[in-house]
Amino acid sequence: MKIELVPLLQLQRDLYSIPRGQERFRTYLKTIINADGSDLEVPPLAVINPMGKDHIAGILDVLLAIEADAVAARAISEVIDQFENVSGQFKLGLAVVDDQMGGWTNRYTSEFSFRFETQQSLKRGWLSGVLWTSEVPSAQKVREAVLTTLYRTAYIQRNGFAHTLEEMLKQEEYAMGMAGCTQFECDVNDIAHNREVIAPYLLSQDYPTILGCLFGDRAAHALGYQPLGLSDRAGLSLALYCSQSKNRAS
């Protein structure tokens, strides 16, 4: 698998330098769509909020100050040799996605898509390193965004796309574990409870059920789905816990 980093942060910052309005939106469309209007030119930017408020520009200023594109490039160079036997050639760009202010992005459905609905992006030969406006920007966040994307893509290239909850959990356990993700919000009691609740649904392909299992009751309530009695990000926390446990055992 070959990866080419495409720096996109300054491009995003320049967009938010344009006053909110039609000029900014037209510039955005011209940036992301190819010349004949038949497809996306820069797919990672299709998920940003073109009419976002000043907080996005502030986050981009921080990311530019820490040279986040260079951080991403170093992360790629450190692991790229691991993917010599994985098929595919992709471009990767960082995108700041606004899940904090405005109705452009729903965090739960968008994150689900970034993790499990990447078919079109892979066909176009693009990967996205997603950074969220609700999270404090840092070099570590950039590294995790890039590395989870790379390992997730390698897993998909080897195993195909996940369809059941169990397959999704295995994919994310691998991607987060290999990327060295450390964020973990559930205690051991939560993990045991979540594992028990999720177990009957492992073979499910029902979107509301899967989303509720992955993201917990808060997400289910927000989207009008049936809550199952799960803590925030229950399934993803379980997958991360399993990956960390395996790493400690090895």
C-alpha positions as CSV (number, residue, x, y, z in Angstrom):
1,M,0.0,0.0,0.0
2,K,1.4,3.4,-1.0
3,I,0.4,6.6,0.7
4,E,0.9,10.2,-0.4
5,L,0.2,12.9,2.1
6,V,-1.6,15.9,0.5
7,P,-1.4,19.0,2.8
8,L,-4.9,20.4,3.2
9,L,-4.9,22.4,6.4
10,Q,-3.8,25.8,4.8
11,L,-6.4,25.3,2.1
12,Q,-9.1,25.0,4.8
13,R,-7.7,28.0,6.7
14,D,-7.8,30.1,3.5
15,L,-11.4,29.1,3.0
16,Y,-12.4,30.3,6.5
17,S,-10.6,33.6,5.9
18,I,-13.4,34.4,3.4
19,P,-16.4,36.0,5.2
20,R,-19.3,33.6,5.6
21,G,-21.6,33.9,2.6
22,Q,-22.0,32.9,-1.0
23,E,-18.4,33.7,-2.0
24,R,-17.1,31.3,0.6
25,F,-19.6,28.6,-0.4
26,R,-18.7,29.0,-4.1
27,T,-15.0,28.8,-3.3
28,Y,-15.7,25.7,-1.3
29,L,-17.5,24.0,-4.2
30,K,-14.9,25.0,-6.7
31,T,-12.2,23.5,-4.4
32,I,-13.8,20.1,-3.8
33,I,-15.4,19.4,-7.2
34,N,-13.4,18.7,-10.3
35,A,-13.4,20.9,-13.4
36,D,-16.2,19.1,-15.3
37,G,-18.3,18.7,-12.2
38,S,-18.4,15.0,-12.5
39,D,-16.8,14.0,-9.2
40,L,-15.0,15.2,-6.1
41,E,-11.5,16.6,-6.6
42,V,-10.6,16.5,-2.9
43,P,-12.9,14.1,-1.1
44,P,-11.6,14.7,2.5
45,L,-12.9,18.3,2.2
46,A,-16.4,17.2,1.3
47,V,-17.1,16.6,5.0
48,I,-16.0,20.0,6.4
49,N,-18.5,22.7,7.2
50,P,-18.0,25.4,4.6
51,M,-20.2,27.9,6.5
52,G,-18.5,27.1,9.9
53,K,-17.9,29.8,12.5
54,D,-14.7,31.3,13.8
55,H,-13.9,28.4,16.1
56,I,-12.9,26.3,13.1
57,A,-10.4,28.9,12.0
58,G,-9.0,29.0,15.5
59,I,-8.5,25.2,15.5
60,L,-6.8,25.4,12.1
61,D,-4.5,28.0,13.4
62,V,-3.4,25.7,16.2
63,L,-2.9,22.8,13.8
64,L,-0.8,25.0,11.4
65,A,1.3,26.2,14.4
66,I,2.2,22.6,15.4
67,E,2.8,21.8,11.7
68,A,0.1,19.0,11.8
69,D,0.7,18.1,8.1
70,A,4.3,17.4,8.9
71,V,3.3,15.4,12.0
72,A,1.0,13.4,9.7
73,A,3.8,12.8,7.2
74,R,6.1,11.6,9.9
75,A,3.5,9.2,11.2
76,I,3.0,7.8,7.7
77,S,6.8,7.3,7.2
78,E,7.1,5.5,10.5
79,V,4.7,2.7,9.6
80,I,4.6,2.6,5.8
81,D,7.0,-0.4,5.6
82,Q,4.3,-2.5,7.4
83,F,2.0,-2.2,4.4
84,E,4.4,-3.4,1.7
85,N,2.2,-6.5,1.0
86,V,-1.1,-4.6,1.2
87,S,-2.7,-3.5,-2.2
88,G,-3.7,0.0,-3.0
89,Q,-2.3,3.5,-3.6
90,F,-3.9,6.4,-1.8
91,K,-3.7,10.1,-1.1
92,L,-4.3,11.1,2.5
93,G,-5.4,14.6,3.8
94,L,-6.3,16.0,7.2
95,A,-9.8,17.4,7.5
96,V,-11.3,19.4,10.4
97,V,-14.9,18.3,10.9
98,D,-17.2,20.5,12.8
99,D,-19.2,18.5,15.4
100,Q,-19.3,21.3,17.9
101,M,-21.3,24.2,16.5
102,G,-23.9,24.1,13.7
103,G,-26.1,21.4,12.2
104,W,-23.8,20.4,9.3
105,T,-22.4,17.3,11.0
106,N,-23.9,14.7,13.3
107,R,-20.9,13.2,15.2
108,Y,-22.4,9.7,15.6
109,T,-23.5,9.1,12.0
110,S,-20.5,10.9,10.6
111,E,-18.0,8.9,12.7
112,F,-19.8,5.7,11.7
113,S,-19.3,6.6,8.1
114,F,-15.7,7.5,8.5
115,R,-15.0,4.1,10.1
116,F,-17.3,1.8,8.1
117,E,-18.5,3.4,4.9
118,T,-15.4,4.3,3.1
119,Q,-16.1,2.4,-0.1
120,Q,-16.4,5.5,-2.4
121,S,-13.3,7.2,-0.8
122,L,-11.2,4.1,-1.4
123,K,-12.4,3.8,-5.0
124,R,-11.3,7.4,-5.5
125,G,-8.0,6.7,-4.0
126,W,-8.4,9.0,-1.0
127,L,-8.1,8.6,2.8
128,S,-9.2,11.2,5.4
129,G,-7.5,11.9,8.7
130,V,-10.4,13.3,10.6
131,L,-9.9,15.9,13.4
132,W,-13.0,17.0,15.3
133,T,-13.7,20.6,16.5
134,S,-15.0,19.2,19.8
135,E,-11.6,17.8,20.7
136,V,-8.5,19.8,21.7
137,P,-6.1,19.8,18.7
138,S,-2.7,18.2,19.4
139,A,0.1,16.3,17.7
140,Q,-1.1,13.1,19.4
141,K,-4.6,13.6,18.0
142,V,-3.1,14.0,14.5
143,R,-1.0,10.9,14.8
144,E,-4.0,8.8,16.0
145,A,-6.2,10.1,13.2
146,V,-3.6,9.2,10.6
147,L,-2.5,5.9,12.0
148,T,-6.0,4.6,12.7
149,T,-7.0,5.5,9.1
150,L,-3.9,3.6,7.7
151,Y,-4.4,0.5,9.8
152,R,-8.2,0.5,9.2
153,T,-7.6,0.8,5.4
154,A,-5.0,-2.0,5.5
155,Y,-7.5,-4.2,7.5
156,I,-10.2,-3.5,4.9
157,Q,-7.9,-4.3,2.0
158,R,-7.0,-7.6,3.6
159,N,-10.4,-8.6,5.0
160,G,-13.1,-6.7,3.1
161,F,-15.7,-4.3,4.5
162,A,-17.4,-5.0,7.8
163,H,-21.1,-5.7,7.7
164,T,-22.0,-7.1,11.2
165,L,-21.4,-5.5,14.5
166,E,-18.9,-8.2,15.4
167,E,-16.9,-7.5,12.2
168,M,-16.9,-3.8,12.9
169,L,-15.6,-4.3,16.4
170,K,-12.8,-6.6,15.2
171,Q,-11.9,-4.0,12.6
172,E,-11.7,-1.1,15.1
173,E,-10.0,-3.3,17.7
174,Y,-7.2,-3.8,15.2
175,A,-7.0,-0.2,13.9
176,M,-7.0,1.4,17.3
177,G,-4.7,-1.2,18.8
178,M,-2.1,-0.9,16.1
179,A,-2.3,2.9,16.1
180,G,-1.6,2.9,19.9
181,C,-4.7,4.8,20.8
182,T,-4.9,5.5,24.5
183,Q,-8.3,7.3,25.0
184,F,-10.4,5.1,27.3
185,E,-13.4,6.3,29.3
186,C,-15.0,3.2,30.7
187,D,-14.0,1.4,33.9
188,V,-13.8,-2.3,34.2
189,N,-17.4,-2.6,35.5
190,D,-18.6,-0.7,32.5
191,I,-16.6,-3.0,30.2
192,A,-18.1,-6.1,31.7
193,H,-21.6,-4.7,31.5
194,N,-21.2,-3.4,27.9
195,R,-19.8,-6.8,26.8
196,E,-22.8,-8.6,28.2
197,V,-25.4,-6.2,26.6
198,I,-23.7,-6.2,23.2
199,A,-23.2,-9.9,23.0
200,P,-26.7,-10.8,21.6
201,Y,-26.3,-8.3,18.8
202,L,-22.9,-9.3,17.4
203,L,-24.3,-10.7,14.2
204,S,-26.7,-7.8,13.7
205,Q,-26.6,-5.8,10.5
206,D,-29.3,-3.4,11.6
207,Y,-28.0,0.2,11.5
208,P,-29.8,1.6,14.5
209,T,-28.8,-1.4,16.6
210,I,-25.2,-1.3,15.5
211,L,-25.0,2.5,16.0
212,G,-26.5,2.2,19.5
213,C,-24.0,-0.5,20.4
214,L,-21.0,1.3,19.2
215,F,-21.8,4.8,20.5
216,G,-24.2,4.1,23.5
217,D,-27.5,5.3,24.7
218,R,-26.8,9.0,24.3
219,A,-26.3,8.5,20.6
220,A,-29.4,6.3,20.4
221,H,-31.6,8.9,22.2
222,A,-30.2,11.7,19.9
223,L,-31.1,9.8,16.8
224,G,-34.4,8.4,17.9
225,Y,-33.2,4.8,18.2
226,Q,-34.0,2.3,21.0
227,P,-31.4,2.6,23.8
228,L,-29.9,-0.6,25.1
229,G,-28.5,0.5,28.5
230,L,-25.0,1.3,27.3
231,S,-22.5,4.0,28.3
232,D,-21.1,6.5,25.9
233,R,-19.1,4.9,23.0
234,A,-19.7,1.5,24.6
235,G,-18.7,-0.7,21.7
236,L,-15.8,1.4,20.6
237,S,-14.5,1.5,24.2
238,L,-14.9,-2.2,24.4
239,A,-12.9,-2.7,21.2
240,L,-10.1,-0.4,22.5
241,Y,-10.1,-2.2,25.8
242,C,-9.7,-5.5,24.0
243,S,-6.8,-4.2,21.9
244,Q,-5.0,-2.8,25.0
245,S,-5.5,-6.0,26.9
246,K,-3.9,-8.0,24.0
247,N,-1.0,-5.6,23.8
248,R,-0.4,-5.9,27.5
249,A,-0.5,-9.7,27.3
250,S,2.0,-9.7,24.5
